[in-house]
Amino acid sequence: MLYSRLCQYGIWAMVELSEEQGEPRSAESLAAVTHLPAPTMAKVLSELVRAKLVTSHRGPGGGFRLAKPPEEITLEEIVRAIDRGEVLEGCLMGLPMCGDVTACPLHSRWKEVREGIRRFLQTTTLADIVTAARLRRSPSSPVAS
C-alpha cells in the first residue's frame, strides 16, 4: 500500500462527502457508512478540515462538507493532508540523508517510481474516484462487482 490505512479512510470519507455534495454529514453517519469507529472518523475529518479540504459547522444543520468541488480536489491533496506526503518525499530504505548527492542504493530507481506516483496523485481527482466507484456499482457496467 502506498499510503496509510488512515489515509485510505480519508479517501473513503471524501468519496462519501462527494456523494451528498452540499448536504452536511455528521462524523457518526460517515463512520457508519464506511464501517469505521467514530473516533477514527473524527480524527480523519479533523485532518481534512485542517488541510482545508473539508469544512465543519457545529450545531443544528451542521456537519462536514467538501470545501470545494470534487473536480478540484486531487488525490495528492488528500494524501498530503493525512500522511503529509511521506510516500512522495522519503527514502525507500528509510535513510534520513538520502538524496541526489548522498543516494541510497535504490535512490535512482525509486526516484523514477516516486515521480510516476506523484503524477498519478496530482492528476487523479476526487471526481475521478467517485465516477469510477459509481461505474463499479452500476448493474449495467461490465466491471460491476
Secondary structure, DSSP 8 states (H G I E B T S, - for coil): --S-HHHHHHHHHHHHHHHTTTS-B-HHHHHHHHT--HHHHHHHHHHHHHTTSEEEE-STT-EEEESS-GGG-BHHHHHHHHHTTHHHHS-TT--TT-SSSS--TTHHHHHHHHHHHHHHHHH-BHHHHHHHHHHHH-TT-TT--
